[in-house]
Amino acid sequence: MLYLPPEATEEKTKFGKVWTYNLEHSHFCIYKYNDDPRTLYLANVEVDKSWRGYGYGRDILKWVKCIAWQHDADRIRLTVEKDSFAHDWYARHGFSDMDV
């Protein structure tokens, strides 16, 4: 079941928009830059340690995909260290490496 994304704080900057999601058990940010409107950038994803393992990270990824669809974005990008648990976790959830 896909839930609607939670409420966000939106900030407009000269570069684009930033949405910040502060939940009881987690938080994350999404950036959309004016010069790349088809891409959303996911950042600052964190689930409190006591809430890990309950699917909240997976929910965040579902919300981000829904938010991308709402904003006509067809790419979601993020930065994560290659030799980390997070890199492997994102890969298991469909993210792939890209060269920059």
The 8 nearest C-alpha neighbors of each residue, nearest first, counted from 0:
[[1, 2, 61, 58, 3, 62, 57, 54],
 [2, 0, 3, 61, 62, 58, 65, 4],
 [1, 3, 4, 0, 62, 58, 61, 5],
 [2, 4, 5, 1, 62, 65, 66, 61],
 [3, 5, 62, 2, 6, 66, 65, 63],
 [6, 4, 7, 3, 20, 22, 62, 2],
 [7, 5, 4, 20, 8, 21, 19, 22],
 [8, 6, 20, 19, 18, 9, 5, 21],
 [7, 9, 19, 18, 20, 10, 6, 17],
 [10, 8, 18, 17, 7, 19, 11, 16],
 [9, 11, 17, 16, 12, 18, 8, 19],
 [12, 10, 16, 15, 17, 9, 13, 14],
 [13, 11, 15, 14, 16, 10, 17, 32],
 [12, 14, 15, 11, 33, 16, 32, 10],
 [15, 13, 12, 32, 33, 16, 34, 11],
 [16, 14, 32, 33, 12, 31, 13, 11],
 [17, 15, 11, 31, 10, 30, 12, 32],
 [18, 16, 30, 10, 29, 9, 19, 11],
 [17, 19, 9, 29, 8, 28, 7, 10],
 [20, 18, 28, 8, 7, 27, 21, 17],
 [19, 21, 7, 26, 27, 28, 22, 18],
 [22, 20, 26, 19, 25, 23, 27, 7],
 [21, 23, 25, 24, 26, 20, 5, 27],
 [22, 24, 25, 21, 26, 47, 46, 50],
 [23, 25, 22, 47, 46, 50, 26, 55],
 [26, 24, 46, 22, 45, 47, 23, 21],
 [25, 27, 21, 20, 45, 22, 44, 46],
 [26, 28, 44, 43, 20, 42, 19, 45],
 [29, 27, 19, 42, 18, 43, 41, 20],
 [28, 30, 41, 18, 40, 17, 42, 39],
 [29, 31, 17, 40, 39, 16, 32, 18],
 [32, 30, 39, 16, 15, 36, 40, 17],
 [31, 33, 15, 35, 34, 14, 36, 30],
 [32, 34, 15, 35, 36, 14, 31, 16],
 [33, 35, 32, 36, 14, 15, 31, 37],
 [36, 34, 32, 33, 37, 38, 31, 39],
 [37, 35, 38, 33, 32, 34, 31, 72],
 [38, 36, 72, 73, 35, 71, 74, 39],
 [39, 37, 74, 72, 36, 75, 35, 73],
 [40, 38, 75, 31, 30, 74, 76, 72],
 [41, 39, 76, 30, 29, 77, 75, 42],
 [40, 42, 29, 77, 28, 76, 39, 30],
 [43, 41, 28, 44, 27, 29, 77, 40],
 [44, 42, 27, 28, 45, 26, 41, 29],
 [45, 43, 27, 42, 26, 46, 28, 41],
 [44, 46, 25, 26, 43, 47, 27, 56],
 [45, 47, 25, 24, 51, 48, 50, 56],
 [48, 46, 50, 24, 49, 25, 45, 51],
 [47, 49, 51, 50, 46, 45, 24, 52],
 [48, 50, 47, 51, 46, 24, 52, 53],
 [51, 49, 48, 47, 53, 24, 52, 46],
 [52, 50, 48, 53, 49, 46, 47, 55],
 [51, 53, 54, 50, 55, 56, 49, 48],
 [54, 52, 51, 55, 50, 56, 57, 49],
 [55, 53, 57, 56, 52, 58, 51, 50],
 [56, 54, 58, 57, 53, 59, 46, 51],
 [57, 55, 59, 58, 54, 60, 46, 51],
 [56, 58, 54, 60, 55, 59, 61, 92],
 [59, 57, 55, 61, 56, 60, 62, 54],
 [60, 58, 62, 56, 57, 61, 63, 55],
 [59, 61, 63, 57, 58, 62, 64, 56],
 [62, 60, 58, 64, 59, 63, 65, 57],
 [63, 61, 4, 65, 59, 60, 64, 66],
 [62, 64, 66, 60, 65, 61, 67, 59],
 [65, 63, 67, 61, 62, 66, 60, 68],
 [66, 64, 62, 68, 63, 67, 69, 61],
 [65, 67, 63, 69, 68, 64, 62, 70],
 [68, 66, 72, 64, 70, 65, 69, 63],
 [67, 69, 65, 71, 66, 70, 72, 64],
 [70, 68, 66, 67, 71, 65, 72, 64],
 [69, 71, 67, 68, 72, 66, 37, 36],
 [72, 70, 68, 69, 67, 37, 73, 36],
 [73, 71, 37, 67, 38, 70, 74, 68],
 [72, 74, 37, 38, 71, 67, 75, 68],
 [75, 73, 38, 72, 39, 37, 76, 67],
 [76, 74, 39, 40, 38, 41, 77, 73],
 [77, 75, 40, 41, 39, 74, 78, 38],
 [76, 78, 41, 40, 42, 79, 75, 39],
 [77, 79, 80, 76, 42, 41, 40, 86],
 [78, 80, 86, 81, 77, 85, 83, 82],
 [79, 81, 82, 83, 86, 78, 85, 84],
 [80, 82, 86, 83, 79, 87, 85, 84],
 [83, 81, 80, 86, 84, 87, 85, 79],
 [84, 82, 86, 85, 81, 80, 87, 79],
 [83, 85, 87, 86, 88, 82, 81, 89],
 [84, 86, 88, 83, 87, 89, 79, 80],
 [87, 85, 83, 89, 88, 84, 81, 79],
 [86, 88, 90, 84, 85, 89, 91, 83],
 [87, 89, 85, 91, 90, 86, 84, 92],
 [90, 88, 92, 86, 91, 94, 87, 85],
 [89, 91, 94, 87, 92, 93, 88, 95],
 [92, 90, 88, 89, 93, 87, 94, 86],
 [93, 91, 89, 90, 94, 88, 57, 60],
 [92, 94, 90, 91, 95, 89, 88, 60],
 [95, 93, 90, 89, 92, 96, 91, 76],
 [94, 96, 90, 93, 97, 89, 86, 92],
 [97, 95, 98, 94, 90, 81, 86, 78],
 [96, 98, 99, 95, 76, 94, 78, 77],
 [99, 97, 96, 95, 78, 76, 81, 77],
 [98, 97, 96, 78, 76, 77, 95, 79]]
